[in-house]
Amino acid sequence: MNQVFDQIYTKVWNEVFAGIKPLDQEAFKNVYTKDIQLPKQFACALSGTPVYSGTEYGYKKFMSQEENKKRMNTDNFMEPRSDIPNFAGLLGLMKNRSLFRGSRSINSELVEESDDIYSSSYIYQSTHIYSCQKVMYCYNTKTSEYLLASKGSGDCSFGIRIMDSGNTSNSFDVHWSGKCAHTYFSHDCYDLRDCMFCFHIVSKQYCIGNMQFTEDEYKTMKEKLLKEYFAQLASSNAFVSINQL
């Protein structure tokens, strides 16, 4: 892994969980990406080098970008003409010719262990990424930056486990919500700031469990709850995300 991704990971963590020591990246991935379709590693059928692809495609044989360029410059993938006796015969011919591109990216830079990346930069272990930068362990994400372990979201920044949401920042485990900031463990909310464990509420601040608190009360309780949350992650029946509620 390029060292820049370590820096991105730490930067996002510190923005979302200020004052809490970041989890080891391997532990983070094990805890927070189990329900995210990350690309899997395969081998290029021609060179054996690693390539990455989204598992939903079901492709079986892969070609790396390097091998693709080499063949393009050799004969543009054209084959000598031969008879095609029937459909079964054509399938037989294609068994040695049907190689699918892995680790695909267009107009992108510094992309590692990822697939289907468009106009993006600094992307790691992600797939279906559009016009994003500095995202890791993400799936189907658009016009966002500094995201970890998120999917189905757009116009978001500095978030971890932002799911099917938009215009959300500095937040953790926010699902199907919009215009939220500094919000944690919440679903189906809009225009929240400094809230935790909230469902279906709009235009609120300093709420926990859909209950209103003062600013000082909220900050004290937030610190206590987050410390307890991370302490219990090591247990076998740990609470990780609101999808367990």
Phi, psi and omega per residue, in radians:
M1 nan 2.333 3.045
N2 -1.084 2.417 -3.086
Q3 -1.020 -0.452 -3.128
V4 -1.063 -0.515 3.137
F5 -1.253 -0.546 3.008
D6 -1.075 -0.702 -3.139
Q7 -1.190 -0.687 3.109
I8 -1.121 -0.811 3.140
Y9 -0.995 -0.850 -3.126
T10 -1.130 -0.687 -3.131
K11 -1.107 -0.804 3.129
V12 -1.113 -0.811 -3.139
W13 -0.978 -0.841 -3.089
N14 -1.144 -0.506 3.084
E15 -1.268 -0.605 -3.075
V16 -1.560 -0.692 -3.080
F17 -2.164 1.110 -3.117
A18 -1.034 2.324 3.095
G19 1.503 -0.055 3.122
I20 -1.936 2.251 -3.103
K21 -1.079 2.284 -3.137
P22 -1.083 2.511 2.995
L23 -1.172 2.620 2.957
D24 -0.968 2.459 -3.042
Q25 -1.045 -0.662 3.129
E26 -1.155 -0.710 3.080
A27 -1.125 -0.708 3.098
F28 -1.017 -0.832 -3.121
K29 -1.089 -0.736 -3.138
N30 -1.119 -0.615 -3.091
V31 -1.434 -0.749 -2.875
Y32 -1.880 -0.028 -3.084
T33 -2.075 0.195 -3.088
K34 -1.083 -0.498 -3.119
D35 -1.826 0.307 3.115
I36 -2.004 2.281 -3.093
Q37 -1.380 1.449 3.118
L38 -1.389 2.684 3.120
P39 -1.151 2.604 3.124
K40 -1.873 2.695 3.131
Q41 -1.514 2.350 3.043
F42 -2.271 3.122 3.110
A43 -1.977 2.405 3.019
C44 -1.080 2.255 -3.083
A45 -1.165 -0.339 -3.091
L46 -1.684 -0.654 -3.057
S47 -2.034 -0.303 -3.095
G48 1.430 -0.051 -3.138
T49 -1.234 2.649 -3.111
P50 -1.168 2.418 2.956
V51 -2.315 2.833 -3.078
Y52 -2.196 2.504 -3.116
S53 -2.634 2.600 3.016
G54 -1.185 2.335 -3.050
T55 -1.244 -0.286 -3.083
E56 -1.190 -0.319 -3.118
Y57 -1.321 -0.548 -3.130
G58 1.326 0.268 3.114
Y59 -1.126 2.628 -3.069
K60 -2.031 -0.501 -3.099
K61 -2.195 2.311 -2.980
F62 -2.163 2.717 3.042
M63 -2.198 2.360 3.102
S64 -1.350 2.863 3.123
Q65 -1.115 -0.632 3.138
E66 -1.140 -0.769 3.123
E67 -1.189 -0.588 3.088
N68 -1.074 -0.818 3.133
K69 -1.104 -0.706 -3.132
K70 -1.069 -0.785 -3.123
R71 -1.222 -0.676 3.099
M72 -1.006 -0.717 -3.107
N73 -1.362 -0.232 -3.131
T74 -1.564 -1.041 -3.089
D75 -2.526 0.255 3.125
N76 0.963 0.564 3.059
F77 1.208 0.198 3.110
M78 -1.349 2.557 -3.132
E79 -2.041 2.684 3.052
P80 -1.033 2.460 -3.126
R81 -1.183 2.391 3.065
S82 -2.530 2.866 -3.133
D83 -1.203 2.502 3.036
I84 -1.973 1.688 -3.035
P85 -1.206 -0.639 -3.091
N86 -2.917 -3.115 -3.101
F87 -1.077 -0.776 -3.138
A88 -1.083 -0.652 3.118
G89 -1.150 -0.664 3.101
L90 -1.128 -0.745 3.108
L91 -1.055 -0.644 3.096
G92 -1.087 -0.739 3.091
L93 -1.091 -0.687 -3.031
M94 -1.295 -0.277 -3.132
K95 -1.023 -0.573 -3.135
N96 -1.700 -0.015 -3.075
R97 -2.017 -0.316 -3.043
S98 -1.521 1.560 3.058
L99 -1.985 2.300 -3.075
F100 -1.753 2.446 -3.117
R101 -1.184 2.314 3.001
G102 -1.956 2.927 3.125
S103 0.882 0.856 -3.059
R104 -1.357 2.375 3.031
S105 -2.686 2.561 3.133
I106 -2.304 2.290 3.119
N107 0.898 0.764 -3.074
S108 -2.326 2.789 3.127
E109 -2.458 2.680 -3.085
L110 0.858 1.144 3.127
V111 -1.995 2.165 -3.108
E112 -2.229 2.376 3.045
E113 0.897 0.752 -3.040
S114 -2.365 2.982 -3.118
D115 -2.640 2.585 3.103
D116 1.041 1.110 -3.075
I117 -2.038 2.248 -3.088
Y118 -2.168 2.253 3.004
S119 0.782 0.885 -3.072
S120 -2.372 2.890 3.135
S121 -2.548 2.647 -3.128
Y122 1.002 1.105 -3.085
I123 -2.044 2.285 -3.118
Y124 -2.315 2.298 3.036
Q125 0.856 0.931 -3.070
S126 -2.447 2.836 3.093
T127 -2.577 2.647 -3.070
H128 1.016 1.095 -3.093
I129 -2.032 2.250 -3.034
Y130 -2.237 2.082 3.066
S131 0.905 0.908 3.135
C132 -2.168 2.874 2.997
Q133 -2.547 2.522 3.071
K134 1.045 1.017 3.055
V135 -2.192 2.566 -3.104
M136 -2.392 2.423 3.088
Y137 1.015 0.760 -3.080
C138 -2.060 2.759 -3.114
Y139 -2.398 2.288 3.044
N140 0.908 1.134 -3.061
T141 -2.194 2.448 -3.070
K142 -2.254 2.570 2.992
T143 0.672 0.933 -3.123
S144 -2.360 2.912 3.092
E145 -2.585 2.681 3.118
Y146 0.930 1.026 3.077
L147 -2.095 2.559 3.045
L148 -2.222 2.450 2.986
A149 0.817 0.930 -3.101
S150 -2.228 2.815 3.111
K151 -2.708 2.648 3.029
G152 1.143 0.443 -3.049
S153 -2.139 2.868 3.125
G154 -2.586 2.688 3.104
D155 1.005 0.733 -3.130
C156 -2.080 2.781 3.124
S157 -2.638 2.606 3.110
F158 0.836 1.102 -3.140
G159 -2.387 2.699 3.052
I160 -2.240 2.244 -3.084
R161 0.956 0.972 3.003
I162 -1.657 2.006 -2.986
M163 -2.044 2.164 3.049
D164 0.866 0.782 -3.074
S165 -2.284 2.899 -3.141
G166 -2.415 2.635 3.053
N167 0.915 0.841 -3.114
T168 -2.122 2.424 -3.066
S169 -2.465 2.718 3.054
N170 0.840 0.815 -3.014
S171 -2.362 2.874 -3.117
F172 -2.413 2.336 3.062
D173 0.952 0.943 3.094
V174 -1.909 2.209 -3.045
H175 -2.147 2.435 3.007
W176 0.814 0.923 -3.082
S177 -2.416 2.940 3.135
G178 -2.567 2.652 3.091
K179 0.937 0.874 3.119
C180 -2.016 2.567 3.113
A181 -2.479 2.459 3.128
H182 0.894 0.826 -3.081
T183 -2.101 2.533 -3.025
Y184 -2.361 2.462 3.019
F185 0.872 1.009 -3.072
S186 -2.375 2.701 -3.059
H187 -2.495 2.435 3.030
D188 0.990 0.866 3.139
C189 -2.169 2.825 3.136
Y190 -2.512 2.399 3.065
D191 1.044 0.961 3.078
L192 -1.917 2.658 3.018
R193 -2.546 2.306 3.120
D194 0.989 1.087 3.124
C195 -2.370 2.737 3.125
M196 -2.457 2.492 3.072
F197 0.868 0.918 3.140
C198 -2.002 2.509 -3.128
F199 -2.298 2.235 2.930
H200 1.190 0.307 -3.124
I201 -1.806 2.807 -3.033
V202 -2.311 2.433 3.015
S203 0.918 1.078 3.137
K204 -2.297 2.799 3.071
Q205 -2.522 2.521 3.128
Y206 1.091 0.797 3.080
C207 -1.954 2.521 3.024
I208 -2.339 2.196 -3.130
G209 1.055 0.617 -3.111
N210 1.109 0.423 3.102
M211 -2.095 2.472 -3.078
Q212 -1.490 2.356 3.064
F213 -2.255 2.883 3.017
T214 -1.330 2.932 3.138
E215 -1.050 -0.824 -3.133
D216 -1.124 -0.735 3.115
E217 -1.069 -0.763 -3.116
Y218 -1.098 -0.838 -3.089
K219 -1.082 -0.710 3.113
T220 -1.129 -0.792 -3.115
M221 -1.201 -0.690 3.125
K222 -1.025 -0.839 3.140
E223 -1.046 -0.759 3.140
K224 -1.122 -0.809 -3.089
L225 -1.156 -0.701 -3.136
L226 -1.188 -0.668 3.082
K227 -1.093 -0.739 3.127
E228 -1.189 -0.620 3.119
Y229 -1.068 -0.883 -3.107
F230 -1.216 -0.529 3.116
A231 -1.149 -0.603 -3.082
Q232 -1.509 -0.107 -3.118
L233 -1.088 -0.431 -3.114
A234 -1.336 -0.238 -3.100
S235 -1.346 2.734 -3.078
S236 -1.172 -0.493 3.135
N237 -1.930 0.677 -3.060
A238 -1.085 2.562 2.984
F239 -1.506 2.155 -3.104
V240 -1.930 -0.828 -3.000
S241 -2.486 2.781 -3.118
I242 -1.141 -0.266 3.090
N243 -1.216 -0.057 3.058
Q244 -1.604 -0.191 -3.096
L245 -1.253 nan nan
